[in-house]
């Protein structure tokens, strides 16, 4: 059985690995006036997920925790969006983008569940 501390570490590690994979993916995107802002956005949103999770883990209050986890959820949803738009602009990257979109989607649902469960236990 995994205890709560290990679950937190696993999610911290998972969000870090996800951000690293997105950075590697971003390096594959050809530089252009269209792609440059898209690349910046996906790197910002994907790395923000883990950063905000770390902040939530050190939250100063219950409401601060919910707020930070809510930001994680929002950034995961934003990352899904940016992946979709990048693929639209760079269809040759679709296969490499699919697992990233899936992970962003899973992270979105994980953080949505955390917010819901935390609010239900107030």
TACOR-V240273 format. One record per residue. RES is the residue in three letters. OMEGA is omega in radians with two decimals (NA if undefined). NEAR is the number of other ideal C-beta (glycine too) atoms within 12 Angstrom. Layout:
BEGIN
RES | OMEGA | NEAR
RES | OMEGA | NEAR
END
This chain:
BEGIN
UNK | 3.13 | 5
UNK | 3.11 | 10
UNK | -3.05 | 9
UNK | -3.12 | 12
UNK | 3.11 | 11
UNK | 3.10 | 12
UNK | 3.12 | 17
UNK | 3.13 | 22
UNK | -3.13 | 17
UNK | 3.14 | 17
UNK | 3.05 | 31
UNK | 3.12 | 26
UNK | -3.12 | 17
UNK | 3.13 | 25
UNK | 3.08 | 40
UNK | 3.12 | 22
UNK | 3.11 | 22
UNK | 3.13 | 41
UNK | 3.12 | 35
UNK | 3.12 | 21
UNK | 3.11 | 31
UNK | 3.10 | 42
UNK | 3.09 | 23
UNK | 3.09 | 20
UNK | -3.12 | 33
UNK | 3.11 | 33
UNK | 3.12 | 17
UNK | -3.07 | 23
UNK | -3.14 | 31
UNK | 3.11 | 17
UNK | 3.09 | 15
UNK | 3.10 | 13
UNK | 3.09 | 10
UNK | -3.04 | 17
UNK | -3.06 | 24
UNK | 3.12 | 17
UNK | 3.10 | 18
UNK | 3.12 | 32
UNK | 3.11 | 30
UNK | -3.11 | 20
UNK | -3.10 | 28
UNK | 3.10 | 44
UNK | 3.13 | 30
UNK | -3.07 | 22
UNK | -3.10 | 39
UNK | 3.13 | 42
UNK | 3.11 | 29
UNK | -3.13 | 33
UNK | -3.11 | 45
UNK | 3.13 | 33
UNK | 3.13 | 23
UNK | 3.05 | 36
UNK | 3.09 | 37
UNK | 3.10 | 24
UNK | 3.12 | 23
UNK | -3.14 | 34
UNK | 3.11 | 24
UNK | -3.08 | 15
UNK | -3.13 | 23
UNK | 3.13 | 13
UNK | 3.10 | 13
UNK | 3.14 | 16
UNK | 3.09 | 16
UNK | 3.10 | 18
UNK | -3.13 | 28
UNK | 3.13 | 27
UNK | -3.11 | 22
UNK | 3.09 | 31
UNK | 3.06 | 37
UNK | 3.08 | 28
UNK | 3.08 | 28
UNK | 3.12 | 44
UNK | -3.13 | 35
UNK | -3.12 | 24
UNK | 3.07 | 37
UNK | 3.10 | 45
UNK | 3.09 | 27
UNK | 3.12 | 29
UNK | 3.05 | 43
UNK | -3.13 | 33
UNK | -3.10 | 23
UNK | 3.08 | 35
UNK | 3.13 | 40
UNK | -3.10 | 25
UNK | 3.11 | 25
UNK | 3.12 | 39
UNK | 3.10 | 26
UNK | -3.13 | 17
UNK | -3.05 | 25
UNK | -3.01 | 27
UNK | 3.14 | 13
UNK | 3.14 | 14
UNK | -3.04 | 29
UNK | -3.10 | 19
UNK | 3.11 | 14
UNK | -3.11 | 22
UNK | -3.05 | 34
UNK | -3.14 | 17
UNK | 3.09 | 20
UNK | 3.11 | 36
UNK | -3.14 | 32
UNK | 3.14 | 18
UNK | 3.08 | 28
UNK | 3.11 | 40
UNK | 3.12 | 24
UNK | 3.11 | 24
UNK | 3.09 | 41
UNK | -3.10 | 32
UNK | 3.07 | 19
UNK | -3.11 | 26
UNK | 3.07 | 37
UNK | 3.13 | 22
UNK | 3.11 | 19
UNK | 3.12 | 32
UNK | -3.11 | 28
UNK | -3.11 | 17
UNK | 3.13 | 15
UNK | 3.11 | 24
UNK | 3.14 | 17
UNK | -3.10 | 10
UNK | 3.11 | 11
UNK | NA | 12
END
